[in-house]
Structures are given as structure tokens and as C-alpha cells.
Amino acid sequence: MPPLGPLVFVPFSLESHAVIARLQQMAADQGKTLEVTYDKVTDERIANLTSDITVFHDIEFGQFTQGGARWTVVPASSLASYLGFHRAMQPDQPEYWVRSHASGAAMGVAWLEASGAQVLRFADVPAGDTSSVSPESVKLLSDIFAEWPIPRGKSWDWRDAFIASSPEYKADQDGWVDLTGRARHILTGPYIFLPAGIWNVVMDFEVDVETGVPRFAFQLGGAALEKTLFTTLIRKSGRYQVSLDAKLDRPDAAHCMVATDAAQLQGFLRLGNLKLTYVSPLEG
């Protein structure tokens, strides 16, 4: 087994505690000091190391650019292990919160590995109980991280995840959401980490305006980044489609939104398909 580099990334999972114990023993065997920090990885933090080896659990993507061969990445045995950890730590949080944190862990592994980090796997580390993990969440993350790098033109059906992360999407038995009331977010989410690149979302929806003129805002982007916003008035009932492109300059939790842009006296909306597509990497 190769010696550990000065920087190690062990994302939080059901296995991370056992992994840390193994790393501490490896460092001792190599005669090196090891620090486990709960600071997020930033360029500033790794410029001020005080031990031979520093283990990080989380990445501040907006303030970190220094991947490469100095890093050792220790991934969990499965995506369910990331999901299971965050579900166990915050059992009262909604599923999209769990997905967001688990996908951030998986994104950190993929991003560092792509930058040239060595990957260290411990086959004999206990995986932990993932019986409480949602199979839908596991599938959603595995669909995204199954191919790396993500091929151009790859698409995903995000409709169910989008609705599941949107408490204001209260549909009747026919799938219609009443727009009556204050301006509000009808759909928002699902806050799943995606790599930098050009992304596109296509939303199909139906609107029953009754006798009103609802005003909508549609948005796509990273949760912490610049977003593409489109607003429109809809004067006629019918089926519509919105296509939005957005650029992620760094990995971020992807955020879609459908909102009423003003108070509504009446009207209904029903979401059809929602497709997310990876268009291309960033130029240069």
C-alpha cells in the first residue's frame, strides 16, 4: 500500500469513523503525525497545515482549487453509506437535505479523483446499517455518479426528486396545484451536487388560468452561484414548456425553481416531465 500523502479526504459516511482509525494506524506505522480536522477544505486552510497528514471530511467548493497528487481519497463502499450517515445524524431533516449532503460527499470524491488524487479503499472496514436509506435516493445519486466524467448529453428524469423537495407543491387527486394566494415557490430543489459545466433543464407543465393572468418565474443554477431566471405572464390555459441553460463554474448543489411572481387570485399548475441534461464542460 502506498504511503499517505499530506492531504486526505474522507467524506462523512457510516464507515468514516472506522476509516479514520485505520488511517491513524497507517500514519503511526509510517512515523508521521496525523490531524483530523472538521474545518472545510479551502485553499487558505491547506496553506496552513501543522501535521504531516491532515484528514478532511468536507470541501468548501467555492474556496478550493488545489486538487492533485498530494491528495489521498478514501471513498465509502457505497453511496448508501453517505446517505445513511446524514439520515442518522439528522433524522428530522427532509430527504432532499440528506441527498444534498450525501451528493456533496460523492462529488468531493469524484472531483479530487479526477484531479489526480490516489484512491485508497479499505475492503475490510464495516459498512454500517443502511436499512433506513431511501432506495429512490440511492438510485438518484447512482444515476448521477455512475459514469465519470459525465458524458455530454447525459440526461436524468428529475421530476419526482423535484416534487419531493417542494413542500408547497400540494397537488389534488388530479395533480393540480392551486396558485391562489401570495407569491411563493411552487417547486424548488432538489439541491443535488453536480460538477462544473453547462446544464440544461426542460420543464413541461400545464396551466389553467381560469379568468386570471398568472405570472411565473423559472430558475436554474447552483444554490450558491449565479442563476438563469426567466419570467413570463400566461394568458391562456394550455400546455407549456420551459428550457433553461445555466453555467456552474464549480461543483454546486443544483437548484431548479418554479414560483408565482405575484399574488394570484386563481389558477392551477400541473408539472409534467422535468429533464436535466449535462450539455458540456466549461470551455478551457
C-alpha positions in Angstrom: 0.0 0.0 0.0 1.5 3.4 -1.0 2.3 5.9 1.8 -0.3 8.5 2.6 0.1 11.9 1.1 -0.1 15.1 3.2 -3.8 15.7 2.4 -6.6 13.0 2.9 -10.3 13.3 2.1 -12.6 11.0 4.0 -16.2 12.2 3.4 -18.7 11.6 6.2 -20.3 8.1 5.9 -21.3 5.2 8.0 -17.7 3.9 7.6 -15.7 7.1 8.2 -15.1 6.5 11.9 -13.5 3.1 11.2 -11.6 4.6 8.2 -10.1 7.3 10.5 -8.9 4.6 12.9 -7.1 2.8 10.0 -5.5 6.0 8.8 -4.2 6.8 12.3 -2.6 3.4 12.5 -1.1 3.8 9.0 0.3 7.2 9.9 1.8 5.8 13.1 3.4 2.9 11.2 5.0 5.5 8.8 6.2 7.6 11.7 4.1 10.6 10.7 1.8 12.9 12.7 -1.9 13.0 11.7 -4.6 15.6 12.4 -8.3 15.0 11.8 -10.0 18.4 11.3 -13.6 19.4 11.0 -12.6 22.6 9.0 -13.8 22.5 5.4 -11.1 22.2 2.8 -10.1 25.7 1.4 -7.0 26.9 -0.3 -6.2 29.0 2.8 -6.6 26.1 5.1 -4.3 23.8 3.2 -1.7 26.6 3.1 -1.5 26.4 6.9 -1.0 22.7 7.7 0.5 21.8 11.1 0.8 18.0 10.7 2.5 15.6 8.3 -1.0 14.4 7.3 -4.3 16.3 7.6 -7.6 14.5 7.2 -10.6 16.5 5.9 -14.3 15.5 5.8 -15.8 18.3 3.8 -15.0 20.7 0.9 -15.8 24.4 0.6 -16.1 24.2 -3.2 -16.1 27.9 -3.8 -12.8 28.4 -2.0 -10.8 25.4 -3.1 -8.8 24.9 -6.3 -5.9 22.8 -5.2 -6.6 19.1 -6.1 -3.9 16.8 -7.5 -1.5 14.1 -6.5 -0.9 15.5 -2.9 -4.4 14.1 -2.1 -5.5 10.6 -1.0 -9.2 10.0 -1.3 -10.9 7.3 0.8 -14.4 6.7 -0.6 -17.2 4.8 1.2 -18.1 1.4 -0.1 -21.4 2.7 -1.5 -23.5 5.9 -2.0 -25.9 4.4 0.6 -23.2 4.8 3.2 -23.2 8.6 2.7 -26.9 8.8 2.7 -27.2 6.6 5.8 -24.8 8.8 7.8 -26.6 12.0 7.1 -30.0 10.4 7.7 -28.8 9.0 11.0 -27.2 12.3 12.1 -30.3 14.4 11.2 -33.3 12.1 11.2 -35.7 15.1 11.3 -34.4 16.6 8.1 -36.2 16.1 4.8 -34.9 13.6 2.2 -33.6 16.3 -0.1 -31.4 17.7 2.7 -29.9 14.2 3.1 -29.4 13.9 -0.7 -27.7 17.2 -0.8 -25.1 16.4 1.8 -24.5 12.9 0.5 -24.1 14.1 -3.1 -21.6 16.7 -1.9 -19.6 13.9 -0.4 -19.7 11.9 -3.6 -18.9 15.0 -5.6 -15.8 15.7 -3.5 -14.5 12.1 -4.1 -15.1 12.3 -7.8 -13.7 15.8 -8.2 -10.4 15.0 -6.3 -10.0 11.7 -8.1 -10.4 13.4 -11.5 -7.7 15.9 -10.4 -5.2 13.1 -9.9 -5.6 12.1 -6.3 -4.8 8.5 -5.3 -7.7 6.4 -4.2 -7.4 4.2 -1.1 -10.1 1.6 -0.5 -10.4 -0.5 2.7 -12.4 -3.6 1.9 -12.5 -4.8 5.5 -14.0 -1.6 7.0 -17.5 -2.3 8.3 -20.1 -0.6 6.1 -22.8 0.1 8.6 -26.6 -0.4 8.5 -28.2 1.3 5.5 -31.7 -0.1 6.1 -33.2 3.4 6.7 -31.9 4.8 3.4 -34.4 5.6 0.7 -33.9 3.4 -2.4 -35.1 6.3 -4.5 -32.3 8.5 -3.2 -29.7 5.8 -3.8 -30.8 5.4 -7.4 -30.9 9.1 -8.0 -27.3 9.5 -6.8 -26.1 6.4 -8.5 -27.6 7.6 -11.8 -25.6 10.8 -11.5 -22.3 9.3 -10.3 -22.4 6.1 -12.3 -20.3 7.5 -15.2 -17.3 9.8 -14.5 -16.6 12.0 -16.1 -20.3 12.5 -17.1 -20.7 12.2 -20.9 -22.0 15.1 -22.9 -25.8 14.9 -23.5 -26.4 12.6 -20.5 -30.0 13.3 -19.1 -31.9 12.4 -16.0 -35.5 12.5 -15.0 -35.7 14.8 -12.0 -39.5 15.2 -11.7 -40.0 13.0 -8.6 -37.0 14.4 -6.8 -38.0 18.0 -7.7 -41.5 17.5 -6.3 -40.3 15.6 -3.2 -38.1 18.6 -2.2 -41.0 21.1 -2.7 -43.4 21.3 0.3 -45.5 24.0 -1.5 -46.3 21.5 -4.3 -49.6 20.3 -2.8 -51.4 18.7 -5.7 -55.0 17.5 -5.7 -56.0 14.0 -6.8 -55.7 15.0 -10.5 -52.2 16.5 -10.0 -53.2 20.2 -10.0 -51.7 22.8 -7.6 -53.9 25.8 -6.6 -52.0 29.0 -7.3 -54.4 31.2 -5.2 -52.6 33.2 -2.5 -49.4 35.1 -2.0 -46.4 34.9 -4.3 -44.5 31.8 -3.4 -42.2 29.0 -4.5 -44.3 26.2 -6.0 -41.4 24.0 -6.8 -37.8 24.3 -5.6 -34.9 21.9 -5.4 -33.6 19.2 -5.4 -30.2 20.6 -4.3 -28.1 17.7 -5.6 -24.4 18.4 -6.2 -23.3 18.5 -9.9 -19.9 19.2 -11.4 -19.0 22.4 -13.2 -20.3 22.7 -16.7 -23.2 23.8 -18.8 -26.5 22.3 -17.7 -30.0 22.4 -19.2 -33.4 21.7 -17.7 -36.6 21.3 -19.7 -39.9 21.5 -17.7 -43.2 20.5 -19.2 -46.3 21.9 -17.4 -50.0 22.7 -17.8 -51.7 25.8 -16.6 -55.3 26.5 -16.1 -55.6 30.3 -15.8 -59.3 30.3 -15.2 -60.0 34.0 -15.7 -56.7 35.3 -14.4 -53.2 36.0 -15.8 -50.7 34.2 -13.6 -47.1 35.4 -13.6 -44.4 32.8 -13.2 -40.6 32.8 -12.6 -38.5 29.8 -13.6 -34.9 29.4 -12.5 -31.9 27.1 -12.9 -28.5 27.3 -11.3 -26.3 26.4 -8.4 -27.6 27.0 -5.0 -24.7 29.4 -4.3 -24.0 30.6 -7.8 -25.4 32.9 -10.5 -28.7 31.5 -11.8 -30.6 31.8 -15.1 -34.0 33.3 -14.5 -37.0 33.5 -16.9 -40.3 35.3 -16.1 -43.5 35.3 -18.1 -47.2 36.0 -18.0 -49.5 33.2 -19.1 -52.8 34.5 -20.5 -54.2 31.3 -22.0 -54.8 27.8 -20.4 -52.8 25.0 -22.0 -49.6 23.1 -22.1 -46.2 24.8 -22.0 -42.5 24.0 -22.0 -39.6 26.0 -20.5 -36.0 25.3 -21.3 -33.2 26.9 -19.3 -29.4 26.7 -19.6 -27.1 27.5 -16.7 -23.4 27.5 -16.1 -21.9 26.1 -13.0 -18.4 27.5 -12.5 -17.6 24.9 -9.8 -19.4 22.0 -8.2 -22.6 23.1 -6.5 -26.0 21.9 -5.3 -28.2 22.3 -8.4 -31.4 24.3 -7.8 -34.5 24.5 -10.0 -37.4 26.7 -9.2 -40.9 27.5 -10.3 -42.6 30.4 -8.5 -45.5 32.7 -8.8 -44.1 36.1 -9.2 -47.1 38.0 -7.8 -50.1 37.2 -5.6 -52.7 35.1 -7.5 -56.5 35.2 -7.2 -56.9 31.9 -9.0 -55.4 29.4 -11.4 -53.8 26.0 -11.3 -50.5 24.4 -12.4 -49.6 20.8 -13.0 -46.0 19.7 -13.6 -45.4 17.2 -16.4 -41.9 16.0 -17.2 -38.7 17.5 -15.9 -35.4 16.6 -17.6 -32.0 17.7 -16.6 -29.2 17.4 -19.2 -25.4 17.8 -19.0 -24.7 19.9 -22.1 -20.9 20.2 -22.0 -17.9 21.0 -19.8 -16.8 24.6 -19.4 -14.6 25.9 -22.2 -10.9 25.9 -21.2 
